[in-house]
């Protein structure tokens, strides 16, 4: 009995350490995970109100946007894995390849090119220390990195989140 008790006492610190050691695997999240509680309902209400927006002169009036800068605080600082599409902000084209130094990760192809752009909490800004080469910018990817609540404003779409990029992977259907 004494041996069993000694074994359990020695095992307990190891077991509790194993439970508190962070995993090397990032948390897989999806776009809806970036919306704070109640945000989807607020966005739906804004979209209904936008149906009454006067589009008399499509090119001279400021375009409406919907959604907001609300964030999910529990995700800030987390190492995440998020799928999306690259919308380059600063790049050089080399045939079918593009060297990109900053981009927006967006939830669907053509986001930010069409009006209105996705809400700020549905776009993630990614600035790179070193440019990356991308082939097939219309193909979805996974980004892996640390999510921050650093907002970014630019001509294509404002963001509520940024990501410190570690790596990318092809998105497998």
N, CA, C and O of each residue as an XYZ file, in Angstrom:
692
protein
N       0.820     -1.192      0.000
C       0.000      0.000      0.000
C       0.862      1.253      0.000
O       0.542      2.237     -0.667
N       1.975      1.210      0.765
C       2.876      2.347      0.836
C       3.488      2.631     -0.535
O       3.667      3.791     -0.907
N       3.811      1.576     -1.288
C       4.382      1.742     -2.626
C       3.379      2.397     -3.573
O       3.737      3.264     -4.370
N       2.135      1.976     -3.477
C       1.097      2.556     -4.337
C       0.927      4.034     -4.023
O       0.841      4.857     -4.935
N       0.878      4.376     -2.743
C       0.733      5.768     -2.331
C       1.927      6.595     -2.805
O       1.745      7.711     -3.292
N       3.131      6.071     -2.670
C       4.333      6.778     -3.128
C       4.272      6.973     -4.644
O       4.599      8.050     -5.142
N       3.859      5.948     -5.374
C       3.722      6.036     -6.825
C       2.726      7.128     -7.216
O       3.002      7.926     -8.112
N       1.575      7.165     -6.551
C       0.558      8.169     -6.853
C       1.044      9.583     -6.542
O       0.760     10.518     -7.291
N       1.773      9.740     -5.441
C       2.305     11.058     -5.081
C       3.322     11.511     -6.125
O       3.351     12.683     -6.500
N       4.148     10.591     -6.588
C       5.124     10.943     -7.620
C       4.454     11.201     -8.965
O       4.917     12.049     -9.729
N       3.390     10.498     -9.262
C       2.683     10.646    -10.526
C       1.887     11.937    -10.590
O       1.777     12.534    -11.661
N       1.328     12.385     -9.473
C       0.465     13.563     -9.455
C       1.124     14.806    -10.045
O       0.522     15.450    -10.905
N       2.346     15.174     -9.618
C       2.949     16.368    -10.213
C       3.185     16.221    -11.710
O       3.059     17.199    -12.447
N       3.521     15.033    -12.171
C       3.727     14.813    -13.597
C       2.412     14.980    -14.342
O       2.371     15.632    -15.385
N       1.345     14.404    -13.824
C       0.044     14.499    -14.474
C      -0.444     15.940    -14.514
O      -0.962     16.383    -15.539
N      -0.290     16.687    -13.412
C      -0.775     18.060    -13.412
C       0.078     18.927    -14.324
O      -0.449     19.867    -14.919
N       1.376     18.653    -14.460
C       2.228     19.386    -15.383
C       1.785     19.123    -16.819
O       1.721     20.045    -17.632
N       1.481     17.875    -17.126
C       1.056     17.520    -18.475
C      -0.230     18.241    -18.849
O      -0.409     18.612    -20.009
N      -1.122     18.447    -17.899
C      -2.385     19.127    -18.193
C      -2.186     20.609    -18.459
O      -2.936     21.194    -19.241
N      -1.202     21.228    -17.834
C      -1.025     22.665    -17.973
C      -0.023     23.033    -19.065
O       0.117     24.215    -19.378
N       0.665     22.082    -19.643
C       1.603     22.370    -20.718
C       0.827     22.710    -21.976
O      -0.022     21.924    -22.398
N       1.094     23.873    -22.596
C       0.343     24.233    -23.799
C       0.674     23.308    -24.961
O       1.796     22.816    -25.086
N      -0.302     23.088    -25.789
C      -0.133     22.240    -26.963
C       0.628     23.002    -28.036
O       0.523     24.225    -28.127
N       1.382     22.292    -28.837
C       2.072     22.917    -29.961
C       1.117     23.171    -31.120
O       1.435     23.928    -32.037
N      -0.035     22.548    -31.079
C      -1.005     22.681    -32.153
C      -1.787     23.987    -32.008
O      -2.232     24.317    -30.909
N      -1.960     24.736    -33.107
C      -2.788     25.938    -33.025
C      -4.267     25.561    -32.890
O      -4.668     24.445    -33.221
N      -5.049     26.487    -32.410
C      -6.499     26.305    -32.319
C      -7.078     26.569    -33.708
O      -6.852     27.642    -34.269
N      -7.814     25.621    -34.271
C      -8.463     25.845    -35.557
C      -9.741     26.640    -35.318
O     -10.619     26.223    -34.563
N      -9.827     27.791    -35.975
C     -11.016     28.634    -35.869
C     -11.544     28.915    -37.265
O     -10.851     28.726    -38.265
N     -12.786     29.369    -37.307
C     -13.426     29.741    -38.560
C     -13.970     31.152    -38.403
O     -13.973     31.700    -37.301
N     -14.424     31.734    -39.487
C     -14.801     33.149    -39.494
C     -15.874     33.492    -38.470
O     -15.821     34.556    -37.852
N     -16.834     32.616    -38.284
C     -17.895     32.916    -37.308
C     -17.353     32.979    -35.886
O     -17.955     33.614    -35.021
N     -16.211     32.322    -35.637
C     -15.600     32.366    -34.312
C     -15.055     33.755    -33.976
O     -14.846     34.069    -32.805
N     -14.824     34.589    -34.995
C     -14.296     35.934    -34.784
C     -15.377     36.951    -34.428
O     -15.071     38.101    -34.111
N     -16.636     36.532    -34.480
C     -17.744     37.441    -34.163
C     -18.088     37.388    -32.681
O     -18.309     36.307    -32.136
N     -18.136     38.553    -32.020
C     -18.572     38.566    -30.614
C     -20.037     38.144    -30.515
O     -20.774     38.188    -31.499
N     -20.436     37.747    -29.346
C     -21.815     37.329    -29.119
C     -22.784     38.444    -29.516
O     -22.605     39.596    -29.121
N     -23.799     38.103    -30.290
C     -24.813     39.050    -30.735
C     -24.445     39.821    -31.987
O     -25.284     40.538    -32.532
N     -23.206     39.692    -32.459
C     -22.746     40.462    -33.626
C     -23.464     40.045    -34.902
O     -23.781     40.903    -35.726
N     -23.727     38.769    -35.089
C     -24.398     38.310    -36.296
C     -25.784     38.942    -36.416
O     -26.179     39.362    -37.503
N     -26.515     39.010    -35.319
C     -27.836     39.611    -35.337
C     -27.747     41.107    -35.649
O     -28.576     41.626    -36.397
N     -26.753     41.810    -35.086
C     -26.563     43.241    -35.380
C     -26.238     43.441    -36.861
O     -26.740     44.378    -37.482
N     -25.408     42.574    -37.430
C     -25.059     42.688    -38.842
C     -26.279     42.455    -39.731
O     -26.452     43.144    -40.736
N     -27.118     41.500    -39.373
C     -28.323     41.237    -40.157
C     -29.244     42.448    -40.139
O     -29.846     42.783    -41.160
N     -29.360     43.106    -38.997
C     -30.178     44.315    -38.891
C     -29.593     45.445    -39.743
O     -30.335     46.168    -40.409
N     -28.287     45.595    -39.725
C     -27.629     46.606    -40.548
C     -27.849     46.328    -42.033
O     -28.070     47.255    -42.812
N     -27.790     45.065    -42.424
C     -28.017     44.713    -43.832
C     -29.444     45.052    -44.256
O     -29.670     45.516    -45.373
N     -30.400     44.820    -43.370
C     -31.786     45.181    -43.689
C     -31.900     46.697    -43.870
O     -32.577     47.161    -44.787
N     -31.247     47.464    -43.008
C     -31.281     48.928    -43.106
C     -30.579     49.408    -44.374
O     -30.984     50.411    -44.962
N     -29.536     48.706    -44.796
C     -28.802     49.104    -46.003
C     -29.635     48.942    -47.260
O     -29.334     49.573    -48.273
N     -30.659     48.130    -47.231
C     -31.501     47.957    -48.406
C     -32.189     49.258    -48.788
O     -32.613     49.427    -49.931
N     -32.300     50.172    -47.843
C     -32.914     51.470    -48.106
C     -31.889     52.537    -48.481
O     -32.256     53.697    -48.663
N     -30.606     52.168    -48.600
C     -29.544     53.125    -48.905
C     -29.759     53.698    -50.293
O     -29.972     52.937    -51.237
N     -29.710     55.032    -50.452
C     -29.942     55.647    -51.771
C     -28.719     55.506    -52.681
O     -27.677     56.110    -52.426
N     -28.849     54.715    -53.729
C     -27.758     54.507    -54.677
C     -27.961     55.339    -55.945
O     -27.728     54.846    -57.048
N     -28.383     56.568    -55.803
C     -28.674     57.397    -56.969
C     -27.451     57.522    -57.884
O     -27.563     57.338    -59.096
N     -26.307     57.829    -57.320
C     -25.078     57.943    -58.101
C     -24.053     57.003    -57.477
O     -23.355     57.375    -56.534
N     -23.964     55.804    -57.997
C     -23.150     54.724    -57.423
C     -21.690     55.126    -57.222
O     -21.069     54.694    -56.252
N     -21.131     55.940    -58.114
C     -19.697     56.224    -58.063
C     -19.326     57.448    -57.234
O     -18.162     57.591    -56.860
N     -20.265     58.330    -56.934
C     -19.887     59.535    -56.202
C     -20.234     59.473    -54.724
O     -19.712     60.268    -53.942
N     -21.085     58.567    -54.328
C     -21.473     58.497    -52.928
C     -20.588     57.530    -52.157
O     -20.112     56.532    -52.699
N     -20.379     57.839    -50.897
C     -19.643     56.922    -50.036
C     -20.425     55.631    -49.902
O     -21.639     55.649    -49.704
N     -19.735     54.523    -50.010
C     -20.401     53.229    -49.940
C     -20.615     52.823    -48.485
O     -19.768     53.091    -47.633
N     -21.728     52.187    -48.204
C     -21.997     51.777    -46.827
C     -21.149     50.575    -46.436
O     -20.682     49.826    -47.294
N     -20.958     50.403    -45.166
C     -20.339     49.187    -44.668
C     -21.202     48.701    -43.521
O     -22.005     49.451    -42.967
N     -21.028     47.462    -43.180
C     -21.808     46.903    -42.085
C     -20.870     46.156    -41.159
O     -19.710     45.905    -41.487
N     -21.393     45.807    -40.003
C     -20.568     45.114    -39.020
C     -19.789     46.118    -38.195
O     -20.012     47.325    -38.283
N     -18.881     45.606    -37.399
C     -18.144     46.499    -36.534
C     -16.771     45.980    -36.185
O     -16.291     44.991    -36.739
N     -16.151     46.676    -35.247
C     -14.812     46.352    -34.803
C     -14.807     45.496    -33.545
O     -13.755     45.304    -32.937
N     -15.970     44.977    -33.143
C     -16.032     44.124    -31.960
C     -15.198     42.867    -32.155
O     -15.186     42.277    -33.235
N     -14.505     42.467    -31.104
C     -13.630     41.299    -31.187
C     -14.009     40.282    -30.116
O     -14.739     40.587    -29.173
N     -13.502     39.085    -30.282
C     -13.648     38.026    -29.279
C     -12.351     38.037    -28.474
O     -11.327     37.517    -28.918
N     -12.409     38.631    -27.296
C     -11.214     38.831    -26.471
C     -10.499     37.523    -26.141
O      -9.274     37.502    -26.029
N     -11.247     36.432    -25.984
C     -10.633     35.139    -25.633
C      -9.693     34.620    -26.723
O      -8.826     33.792    -26.444
N      -9.854     35.097    -27.963
C      -8.990     34.631    -29.056
C      -7.715     35.464    -29.186
O      -6.738     35.016    -29.786
N      -7.724     36.669    -28.626
C      -6.566     37.557    -28.735
C      -5.382     36.947    -27.995
O      -5.489     36.561    -26.831
N      -4.257     36.868    -28.688
C      -3.051     36.279    -28.116
C      -2.950     34.778    -28.323
O      -1.943     34.165    -27.968
N      -3.987     34.186    -28.897
C      -3.979     32.743    -29.136
C      -3.279     32.419    -30.451
O      -3.328     33.193    -31.407
N      -2.637     31.276    -30.477
C      -2.050     30.744    -31.713
C      -3.176     30.018    -32.442
O      -3.719     29.035    -31.939
N      -3.523     30.514    -33.641
C      -4.694     30.008    -34.350
C      -4.335     29.539    -35.752
O      -3.267     29.832    -36.290
N      -5.271     28.803    -36.307
C      -5.221     28.331    -37.696
C      -6.567     28.718    -38.308
O      -7.612     28.267    -37.840
N      -6.547     29.558    -39.358
C      -7.762     30.118    -39.945
C      -7.702     30.001    -41.462
O      -6.685     30.354    -42.058
N      -8.774     29.510    -42.111
C      -8.771     29.434    -43.576
C      -9.217     30.764    -44.174
O      -9.927     31.538    -43.531
N      -8.798     31.019    -45.401
C      -9.261     32.218    -46.083
C      -8.551     32.404    -47.411
O      -7.852     31.519    -47.905
N      -8.757     33.596    -47.973
C      -8.191     33.947    -49.269
C      -7.295     35.163    -49.105
O      -7.591     36.062    -48.318
N      -6.199     35.186    -49.851
C      -5.229     36.277    -49.799
C      -5.705     37.413    -50.701
O      -5.994     37.205    -51.880
N      -5.782     38.604    -50.137
C      -6.032     39.817    -50.903
C      -4.812     40.709    -50.685
O      -4.716     41.394    -49.667
N      -3.862     40.702    -51.658
C      -2.609     41.423    -51.446
C      -2.824     42.932    -51.379
O      -3.610     43.494    -52.141
N      -2.119     43.574    -50.463
C      -2.110     45.033    -50.366
C      -0.846     45.591    -50.998
O      -0.877     46.647    -51.630
N       0.257     44.889    -50.829
C       1.541     45.305    -51.389
C       2.189     44.068    -52.001
O       2.532     43.122    -51.292
N       2.356     44.082    -53.327
C       2.895     42.888    -53.984
C       3.560     43.249    -55.305
O       3.348     44.331    -55.852
N       4.359     42.331    -55.801
C       4.943     42.398    -57.132
C       4.593     41.109    -57.841
O       4.724     40.021    -57.280
N       4.151     41.237    -59.065
C       3.728     40.074    -59.832
C       4.882     39.566    -60.693
O       5.608     40.341    -61.315
N       5.028     38.240    -60.710
C       6.025     37.564    -61.525
C       5.323     36.427    -62.261
O       5.467     35.263    -61.888
N       4.576     36.756    -63.290
C       3.811     35.740    -64.012
C       2.702     35.183    -63.127
O       1.840     35.925    -62.657
N       2.733     33.875    -62.906
C       1.703     33.254    -62.070
C       2.023     33.364    -60.579
O       1.217     32.965    -59.738
N       3.199     33.905    -60.253
C       3.617     34.062    -58.858
C       3.489     35.529    -58.442
O       3.570     36.439    -59.267
N       3.289     35.725    -57.156
C       3.249     37.079    -56.614
C       4.059     37.109    -55.334
O       3.916     36.240    -54.474
N       4.914     38.120    -55.214
C       5.675     38.341    -53.990
C       4.876     39.345    -53.166
O       4.691     40.491    -53.574
N       4.406     38.902    -52.003
C       3.482     39.692    -51.189
C       4.163     40.071    -49.875
O       4.771     39.230    -49.213
N       4.050     41.366    -49.505
C       4.646     41.803    -48.240
C       3.594     42.165    -47.195
O       3.910     42.255    -46.009
N       2.355     42.373    -47.619
C       1.249     42.533    -46.683
C      -0.040     42.182    -47.411
O      -0.185     42.414    -48.612
N      -0.983     41.610    -46.643
C      -2.238     41.212    -47.264
C      -3.355     41.156    -46.245
O      -3.136     41.155    -45.033
N      -4.554     41.109    -46.781
C      -5.737     40.866    -45.970
C      -6.140     39.426    -46.179
O      -6.141     38.936    -47.308
N      -6.481     38.744    -45.108
C      -7.078     37.418    -45.227
C      -8.579     37.645    -45.155
O      -9.085     38.238    -44.202
N      -9.282     37.169    -46.169
C     -10.721     37.397    -46.267
C     -11.451     36.060    -46.357
O     -10.861     35.052    -46.746
N     -12.747     36.052    -45.996
C     -13.469     34.782    -45.919
C     -13.929     34.204    -47.255
O     -14.260     33.021    -47.327
N     -13.956     35.015    -48.314
C     -14.420     34.498    -49.607
C     -13.709     35.232    -50.737
O     -13.219     36.346    -50.557
N     -13.659     34.591    -51.904
C     -13.011     35.164    -53.083
C     -13.746     36.437    -53.476
O     -14.976     36.472    -53.511
N     -12.981     37.478    -53.771
C     -13.572     38.733    -54.228
C     -13.975     39.674    -53.106
O     -14.432     40.784    -53.375
N     -13.819     39.263    -51.869
C     -14.155     40.150    -50.750
C     -13.307     41.408    -50.874
O     -12.157     41.343    -51.309
N     -13.856     42.531    -50.501
C     -13.202     43.845    -50.502
C     -13.147     44.456    -51.893
O     -13.000     45.672    -52.011
N     -13.259     43.666    -52.941
C     -13.310     44.217    -54.292
C     -14.751     44.614    -54.582
O     -15.015     45.574    -55.306
N     -15.667     43.864    -54.009
C     -17.087     44.146    -54.169
C     -17.555     45.001    -53.007
O     -16.922     45.047    -51.952
N     -18.672     45.674    -53.219
C     -19.200     46.571    -52.193
C     -20.441     45.936    -51.603
O     -21.249     45.401    -52.362
N     -20.636     45.962    -50.341
C     -19.696     46.449    -49.333
C     -18.673     45.377    -48.986
O     -18.904     44.192    -49.229
N     -17.530     45.794    -48.413
C     -16.550     44.797    -47.979
C     -17.075     44.065    -46.750
O     -18.038     44.518    -46.132
N     -16.461     42.945    -46.385
C     -16.866     42.267    -45.154
C     -16.665     43.191    -43.947
O     -15.899     44.151    -44.027
N     -17.334     42.914    -42.853
C     -17.148     43.710    -41.641
C     -15.697     43.650    -41.159
O     -14.995     42.682    -41.451
N     -15.240     44.661    -40.429
C     -13.861     44.675    -39.942
C     -13.482     43.441    -39.127
O     -12.324     43.023    -39.152
N     -14.433     42.853    -38.406
C     -14.080     41.665    -37.628
C     -14.208     40.383    -38.456
O     -14.204     39.276    -37.917
N     -14.323     40.557    -39.774
C     -14.326     39.420    -40.687
C     -13.223     39.555    -41.730
O     -13.257     38.907    -42.776
N     -12.240     40.410    -41.428
C     -11.047     40.585    -42.254
C      -9.856     40.587    -41.294
O      -9.915     41.204    -40.230
N      -8.791     39.905    -41.664
C      -7.595     39.857    -40.820
C      -6.426     40.444    -41.600
O      -6.126     40.007    -42.711
N      -5.771     41.437    -41.010
C      -4.584     42.047    -41.624
C      -3.347     41.231    -41.264
O      -3.160     40.830    -40.116
N      -2.497     40.992    -42.285
C      -1.250     40.266    -42.064
C      -0.119     41.027    -42.756
O      -0.066     41.099    -43.984
N       0.771     41.585    -41.960
C       1.976     42.241    -42.464
C       3.140     41.288    -42.280
O       3.219     40.584    -41.273
N       4.031     41.262    -43.233
C       5.139     40.310    -43.207
C       6.479     41.027    -43.046
O       6.702     42.073    -43.655
N       7.360     40.470    -42.236
C       8.714     41.005    -42.104
C       9.500     40.766    -43.392
O      10.264     41.622    -43.838
N       9.299     39.601    -43.973
C       9.938     39.229    -45.236
C       8.839     38.863    -46.227
O       7.928     38.116    -45.869
N       8.893     39.367    -47.468
C       7.866     39.014    -48.454
C       7.785     37.504    -48.682
O       8.779     36.788    -48.567
N       6.579     37.040    -49.007
C       6.341     35.627    -49.318
C       5.920     35.503    -50.773
O       5.313     36.414    -51.338
N       6.247     34.377    -51.366
C       5.794     34.088    -52.721
C       4.511     33.271    -52.642
O       4.426     32.290    -51.904
N       3.525     33.689    -53.407
C       2.254     32.972    -53.506
C       2.005     32.631    -54.956
O       2.292     33.418    -55.858
N       1.472     31.455    -55.163
C       1.027     31.053    -56.486
C      -0.464     30.805    -56.395
O      -0.938     30.169    -55.454
N      -1.195     31.301    -57.361
C      -2.634     31.089    -57.351
C      -3.323     31.835    -56.215
O      -3.846     31.215    -55.288
N      -3.323     33.157    -56.285
C      -3.913     33.960    -55.210
C      -5.409     33.714    -55.031
O      -5.985     34.116    -54.020
N      -6.033     33.066    -55.989
C      -7.468     32.786    -55.872
C      -7.731     31.487    -55.128
O      -8.885     31.100    -54.944
N      -6.685     30.819    -54.704
C      -6.830     29.549    -53.992
C      -6.879     29.784    -52.489
O      -6.141     30.627    -51.978
N      -7.735     29.056    -51.767
C      -7.793     29.233    -50.311
C      -6.559     28.651    -49.628
O      -5.945     27.704    -50.118
N      -6.215     29.236    -48.496
C      -5.083     28.767    -47.702
C      -5.482     28.733    -46.231
O      -6.512     29.283    -45.841
N      -4.668     28.089    -45.438
C      -4.730     28.184    -43.983
C      -3.604     29.114    -43.579
O      -2.494     28.991    -44.097
N      -3.862     30.043    -42.667
C      -2.790     30.822    -42.056
C      -2.650     30.346    -40.616
O      -3.639     30.014    -39.962
N      -1.425     30.316    -40.135
C      -1.140     29.915    -38.763
C      -0.307     31.010    -38.125
O       0.719     31.420    -38.668
N      -0.753     31.481    -36.967
C      -0.022     32.525    -36.275
C      -0.775     32.997    -35.044
O      -1.776     32.404    -34.643
N      -0.279     34.072    -34.453
C      -0.872     34.620    -33.239
C      -1.824     35.748    -33.594
O      -1.442     36.709    -34.261
N      -3.061     35.624    -33.144
C      -4.100     36.609    -33.424
C      -3.968     37.783    -32.459
O      -3.795     37.589    -31.255
N      -4.052     39.010    -32.996
C      -4.018     40.210    -32.164
C      -5.255     41.050    -32.438
O      -5.976     40.816    -33.408
N      -5.492     42.021    -31.580
C      -6.636     42.928    -31.744
C      -6.187     44.256    -32.332
O      -6.808     45.290    -32.088
N      -5.124     44.228    -33.097
C      -4.616     45.451    -33.717
C      -5.426     45.755    -34.976
O      -5.408     44.982    -35.934
N      -6.137     46.887    -34.968
C      -6.950     47.290    -36.114
C      -6.055     47.832    -37.227
O      -4.947     48.305    -36.973
N      -6.551     47.756    -38.461
C      -5.838     48.272    -39.622
C      -6.868     48.908    -40.539
O      -7.899     48.305    -40.836
N      -6.594     50.112    -40.984
C      -7.484     50.798    -41.919
C      -6.773     50.961    -43.257
O      -5.625     51.404    -43.312
N      -7.463     50.600    -44.328
C      -6.908     50.774    -45.668
C      -8.053     50.913    -46.660
O      -9.220     50.815    -46.283
N      -7.722     51.141    -47.926
C      -8.741     51.397    -48.946
C      -9.612     50.188    -49.270
O     -10.742     50.353    -49.730
N      -9.111     48.985    -49.040
C      -9.861     47.788    -49.421
C     -10.770     47.257    -48.321
O     -11.737     46.550    -48.608
N     -10.481     47.580    -47.091
C     -11.326     47.108    -45.994
C     -10.633     47.291    -44.663
O      -9.446     46.995    -44.526
N     -11.362     47.772    -43.699
C     -10.821     47.947    -42.356
C     -10.851     46.617    -41.614
O     -11.730     45.787    -41.844
N      -9.886     46.424    -40.726
C      -9.808     45.163    -39.993
C      -9.833     45.402    -38.487
O      -9.314     46.404    -37.996
N     -10.431     44.487    -37.781
C     -10.431     44.531    -36.314
C      -9.335     43.639    -35.755
O      -8.902     43.817    -34.616
N      -8.887     42.678    -36.556
C      -7.860     41.724    -36.123
C      -6.632     41.832    -37.022
O      -6.723     42.231    -38.183
N      -5.503     41.472    -36.466
C      -4.271     41.262    -37.225
C      -3.732     39.902    -36.802
O      -4.159     39.330    -35.800
N      -2.792     39.401    -37.582
C      -2.208     38.108    -37.266
C      -0.704     38.183    -37.483
O      -0.241     38.665    -38.517
N       0.051     37.707    -36.511
C       1.504     37.570    -36.660
C       1.719     36.200    -37.299
O       1.600     35.166    -36.642
N       2.032     36.216    -38.568
C       2.081     34.990    -39.363
C       3.307     34.143    -39.060
O       4.432     34.640    -39.026
N       3.064     32.843    -38.839
C       4.142     31.860    -38.711
C       4.302     31.080    -40.007
O       5.415     30.875    -40.491
N       3.157     30.642    -40.568
C       3.226     29.833    -41.781
C       1.870     29.807    -42.463
O       0.856     30.240    -41.914
N       1.890     29.281    -43.684
C       0.660     29.047    -44.432
C       0.668     27.607    -44.927
O       1.720     26.979    -45.050
N      -0.523     27.100    -45.205
C      -0.674     25.760    -45.772
C      -1.765     25.819    -46.825
O      -2.688     26.626    -46.707
N      -1.683     24.979    -47.854
C      -2.798     24.912    -48.792
C      -4.053     24.419    -48.076
O      -3.977     23.588    -47.171
N      -5.188     24.930    -48.483
C      -6.458     24.472    -47.937
C      -6.883     23.264    -48.742
O      -7.048     23.347    -49.959
N      -7.057     22.154    -48.073
C      -7.497     20.922    -48.752
C      -8.996     20.798    -48.601
O      -9.531     20.871    -47.495
N      -9.672     20.609    -49.723
C     -11.128     20.477    -49.714
C     -11.530     19.129    -49.152
O     -12.720     18.828    -49.062
